[in-house]
Amino acid sequence: MQSTDNIPNFFIVGAAKAGTTALYKQLSQHPEVFFSPIKEPFYFAKDIVFDDFRLDMKANFTTDLTQYLDQADRPALHNAFVTNESDYLRLFEHAGQQKIKGEASVAYLYSEEAAKHIAAFNPAAKILLILRNPVDRAYSHYWMDRKMGLTNNNFGEAIENDQQLSKKGWGVSSLYVELGQYAEQVQRFKEAFPTEQVAIIWYEDFAEHPWETLQQIARFLGIDAAPLKTDGMERHNQAKEPRWTALQRWKRHSFLARSLQGMVPASLKTSMQTMLYKSQKVPVLSREERAAVLPYFEQDIKALSTLLGRNLNHWLTSDQ
């Protein structure tokens, strides 16, 4: 346990594409909660190596961390790769007397080392996991990749191609399947922390009954639920179909494009989004597509059901 009072005591650890950003934004508005201005600092995922990342993934981590931390008023960032403990603790130096201080690095659930490192850092920390039907999670992830121009294959082909890669890992490959194989990932946190310090939220509950879910989280954190609001809640990081896949690919890989993007006024970004992405909704996953992908997850779903004592049979059917 560190000596400073301003150390994180709450971690939203994943899963990716399961509503963590929406929850992070909701809790950030609570007067008893302070979140790192960088949602995902990656600090405790010691086994995830930035140098191994694909170039398009590295493009998400271009911030000069020292310059960022030296700012008095730090803008919110989605992610950064923080490896130094003093830099990590500086993310919380502006916290006041808030009861809860946290961050939300979704890589922690996938990481084989994050759970034990968090427990060593703060054994009293509270851990929140949000689990989503793994087929739906993979489909949402796939459409995020489509949006970024990383694939133009159909869903089944994208998963098959990712499975056949010889080198895999966070930031290295898409991990459509691996990020939804929750059983061992959840087990690591259950082994590292007492039961009362680990809460599991189900994406479907959060989507269909947001207020009840927020009340449940407030009880877990020991904070007043009243300041939490569901008004104006929206999905974040929504997938969209790019109008020009080649242009999106250039944006991701080109240093010039990334540099120019940082110079675009906020007032123009909404207009650019409209220009770059089609307005229609992402297609509904068909029964046939779901049936083709489900076998990747069946054994893990059964293992997770046994681990948590929860009936997950609805995840085992292609009739959704």
C-alpha positions in Angstrom: 0.0 0.0 0.0 1.4 3.4 -1.0 1.9 6.2 1.5 0.0 8.9 -0.4 -3.8 9.3 0.1 -4.4 9.9 -3.6 -3.9 6.4 -4.8 -6.5 4.6 -6.9 -8.8 2.3 -5.0 -11.2 1.4 -7.8 -10.6 -0.2 -11.1 -13.0 -0.8 -14.0 -11.0 -3.6 -15.7 -13.2 -4.5 -18.7 -14.3 -6.2 -20.8 -13.6 -4.1 -23.9 -16.6 -3.1 -25.9 -18.9 -3.7 -23.0 -19.9 -0.3 -21.8 -16.9 0.7 -19.8 -16.6 4.2 -21.3 -20.3 5.0 -20.6 -19.9 3.9 -17.0 -16.6 5.8 -16.7 -18.3 9.0 -17.9 -21.3 8.5 -15.6 -19.2 7.9 -12.5 -16.9 10.7 -13.3 -19.7 13.2 -12.7 -20.3 11.9 -9.1 -19.0 14.3 -6.4 -17.6 11.3 -4.4 -15.6 9.9 -7.3 -12.4 11.0 -9.0 -11.2 9.3 -12.1 -7.8 9.6 -13.8 -8.1 12.1 -16.7 -6.6 9.3 -18.8 -9.3 6.6 -18.8 -6.9 3.8 -19.7 -3.3 4.3 -18.5 -2.4 0.6 -18.9 0.0 0.9 -15.9 -0.7 -2.5 -14.3 -0.7 -4.5 -17.5 3.0 -5.2 -17.3 2.9 -8.0 -19.8 1.5 -5.8 -22.6 4.5 -4.3 -24.4 4.0 -1.1 -26.3 6.9 -1.7 -28.7 5.1 -4.8 -30.0 2.0 -2.9 -31.0 1.0 -2.6 -34.7 1.7 0.9 -36.1 -2.0 1.7 -36.4 -2.4 0.9 -32.7 0.6 2.9 -31.7 -1.1 5.9 -33.4 -3.5 6.0 -30.4 -0.6 6.7 -28.0 1.1 9.7 -29.5 0.7 12.0 -26.4 3.8 13.4 -24.8 3.1 12.1 -21.3 5.5 14.5 -19.6 4.1 17.5 -21.3 0.6 16.3 -20.6 1.2 15.8 -16.9 2.8 19.2 -16.6 -0.4 20.9 -17.6 -2.4 22.5 -14.8 -5.7 21.6 -16.6 -5.3 18.2 -18.2 -7.8 17.4 -21.0 -9.5 14.0 -20.8 -7.7 11.3 -22.9 -9.0 7.9 -23.7 -5.6 6.1 -23.3 -1.9 6.5 -22.8 0.9 4.0 -22.0 2.1 4.9 -18.5 5.0 2.8 -17.3 6.5 4.9 -14.5 4.9 4.8 -11.1 5.5 8.5 -10.3 3.8 9.4 -13.6 1.0 7.1 -12.7 0.5 8.6 -9.3 0.5 12.1 -10.8 -2.8 11.1 -12.6 -4.4 11.3 -9.2 -2.6 14.2 -7.6 -5.5 16.6 -8.3 -8.0 14.4 -6.5 -9.6 16.0 -3.5 -11.4 14.3 -0.7 -13.4 12.0 -3.0 -14.0 8.6 -1.5 -13.4 6.8 -4.7 -10.4 7.3 -6.9 -10.1 5.1 -10.0 -9.3 4.4 -13.6 -10.7 2.1 -16.3 -8.1 0.3 -18.3 -9.9 -2.5 -20.1 -6.7 -4.2 -20.9 -6.4 -5.3 -17.3 -9.0 -8.1 -17.8 -7.1 -9.6 -20.7 -3.6 -9.1 -19.0 -2.3 -12.1 -17.2 -0.4 -9.9 -14.7 -2.7 -6.9 -14.0 -4.7 -8.5 -11.2 -1.7 -9.5 -9.1 0.0 -6.1 -9.7 -3.1 -4.2 -8.7 -3.5 -6.4 -5.6 0.1 -5.8 -4.6 -0.3 -2.0 -5.1 -3.5 -1.7 -3.2 -5.0 -4.9 -1.7 -8.1 -3.0 -0.6 -9.0 -1.9 -4.1 -12.4 -2.6 -5.5 -12.7 -4.2 -8.9 -15.6 -3.9 -11.3 -16.0 -6.1 -14.4 -18.6 -5.6 -17.1 -19.2 -8.8 -19.1 -21.1 -8.9 -22.4 -22.3 -11.8 -24.6 -18.9 -12.6 -26.2 -20.3 -13.0 -29.7 -22.0 -9.5 -29.4 -18.7 -8.1 -27.9 -16.7 -9.5 -30.9 -19.2 -8.1 -33.4 -19.0 -4.7 -31.8 -15.3 -4.9 -31.8 -15.3 -6.0 -35.5 -17.4 -2.9 -36.4 -15.0 -0.7 -34.5 -12.2 -2.1 -36.7 -14.4 -1.5 -39.8 -14.8 2.1 -38.7 -11.0 2.5 -38.4 -10.4 0.9 -41.7 -8.6 -2.0 -40.2 -10.7 -4.6 -42.1 -13.2 -4.8 -44.9 -13.9 -8.5 -44.6 -17.2 -9.9 -43.3 -17.5 -10.8 -39.6 -16.7 -14.5 -40.0 -13.7 -13.8 -42.2 -12.3 -11.2 -39.9 -12.4 -13.6 -37.0 -10.9 -16.4 -39.0 -8.1 -14.2 -40.2 -7.3 -13.0 -36.7 -7.3 -16.6 -35.4 -4.7 -17.6 -38.0 -2.2 -14.9 -37.2 1.1 -16.3 -35.9 1.7 -13.3 -33.6 -1.1 -12.3 -31.3 -1.6 -10.0 -28.3 -3.1 -6.7 -27.2 -2.2 -4.1 -29.7 -0.7 -6.7 -32.0 -3.9 -8.4 -33.3 -7.6 -7.8 -32.9 -8.3 -10.6 -30.3 -11.9 -10.9 -31.3 -12.2 -14.3 -29.7 -9.6 -14.0 -26.9 -11.1 -10.8 -25.3 -14.4 -12.6 -24.9 -13.1 -15.8 -23.3 -13.7 -14.5 -19.8 -13.4 -17.5 -17.5 -9.7 -17.5 -16.8 -9.6 -13.7 -16.9 -12.3 -13.4 -14.2 -10.7 -16.2 -12.2 -7.5 -14.2 -11.9 -9.3 -11.3 -10.2 -11.3 -13.7 -8.0 -8.0 -15.2 -6.8 -6.3 -11.9 -6.3 -9.1 -10.1 -4.3 -11.6 -11.1 -1.6 -15.1 -11.8 -3.0 -16.6 -8.6 -1.5 -14.1 -6.5 -3.4 -15.0 -7.8 -6.9 -18.3 -6.9 -8.6 -19.5 -8.2 -11.9 -22.0 -6.2 -14.0 -23.7 -7.6 -17.0 -23.8 -5.5 -20.1 -27.4 -6.5 -20.9 -28.5 -5.3 -17.4 -26.7 -2.0 -17.8 -28.3 -1.4 -21.2 -31.8 -2.4 -20.3 -31.9 -1.3 -16.6 -29.3 1.5 -16.3 -30.7 3.0 -13.1 -30.9 -0.2 -11.2 -27.4 -1.1 -12.4 -26.0 2.3 -11.2 -27.6 1.8 -7.8 -26.0 -1.6 -7.6 -22.6 -0.1 -8.4 -23.2 2.7 -5.9 -23.8 0.2 -3.1 -20.7 -1.7 -4.1 -18.6 1.5 -3.9 -20.3 2.8 -0.7 -21.4 6.1 -2.3 -24.7 7.9 -2.6 -26.6 6.8 -5.7 -28.7 10.0 -5.9 -26.2 12.1 -7.9 -26.0 9.4 -10.6 -28.3 10.2 -13.6 -29.4 8.2 -16.6 -30.7 11.2 -18.5 -28.6 11.8 -21.6 -26.9 8.4 -21.3 -25.6 7.4 -24.7 -23.4 4.8 -26.2 -19.8 5.8 -26.6 -17.2 4.6 -29.1 -20.1 3.6 -31.4 -19.2 1.6 -34.5 -19.9 3.1 -37.9 -19.4 2.2 -41.5 -16.7 4.3 -43.1 -17.5 5.8 -46.5 -14.0 5.2 -47.8 -12.0 2.4 -46.2 -8.8 3.3 -47.9 -9.0 6.9 -46.5 -9.6 5.5 -43.0 -6.5 3.2 -43.4 -4.4 6.2 -44.5 -5.6 8.2 -41.5 -4.5 5.4 -39.2 -1.1 4.8 -40.7 0.0 8.3 -41.9 2.0 10.5 -39.6 0.8 13.5 -41.6 -2.9 12.5 -41.1 -2.4 12.0 -37.4 -0.7 15.4 -37.0 -3.3 17.2 -39.0 -6.1 15.5 -36.9 -4.7 17.1 -33.8 -4.9 20.5 -35.3 -8.6 20.2 -36.3 -10.8 22.6 -34.3 -13.4 20.7 -32.2 -16.2 22.7 -33.9 -15.3 20.9 -37.2 -14.9 17.4 -35.9 -18.6 16.7 -35.9 -18.9 17.8 -39.5 -16.0 15.6 -40.4 -17.5 12.6 -38.7 -20.6 13.1 -40.8 -18.5 13.3 -44.0 -16.3 10.3 -43.2 -19.0 7.8 -41.9 -22.3 6.6 -43.3 -25.3 7.5 -41.2 -27.0 4.1 -41.3 -26.9 1.8 -38.3 -24.6 -1.2 -38.1 -26.3 -4.3 -39.6 -27.9 -6.6 -37.1 -25.9 -9.8 -36.6 -27.7 -12.6 -38.5 -28.6 -15.9 -36.9 -26.3 -17.7 -39.4 -23.3 -15.4 -38.5 -23.9 -15.9 -34.8 -24.1 -19.7 -35.2 -20.8 -19.7 -37.2 -18.9 -17.8 -34.5 -20.5 -19.2 -31.3 -18.4 -22.4 -31.3 -15.3 -20.3 -30.4 -16.9 -19.4 -27.1 -19.1 -22.3 -26.1 -16.7 -24.0 -23.7 -15.6 -20.8 -22.1 -19.2 -19.8 -21.6 -19.9 -23.0 -19.8 -16.8 -22.6 -17.7 -17.8 -19.0 -16.8 -21.3 -20.2 -15.8 -19.8 -22.7 -13.4 -17.3 -20.3 -12.0 -19.9 -17.6 -11.3 -22.9 -19.9 -10.6 -24.9 -18.0 -13.2 -27.1 -19.5 -15.9 -25.6 -18.3 -19.2 -27.6 -20.6 -21.5 -28.9 -17.5 -23.3 -25.4 -16.9 -24.5 -25.2 -20.4 -26.0 -28.0 -20.0 -28.5 -27.9 -18.4 -32.0 -31.5 -17.3 -31.6 -31.0 -13.8 -30.2 
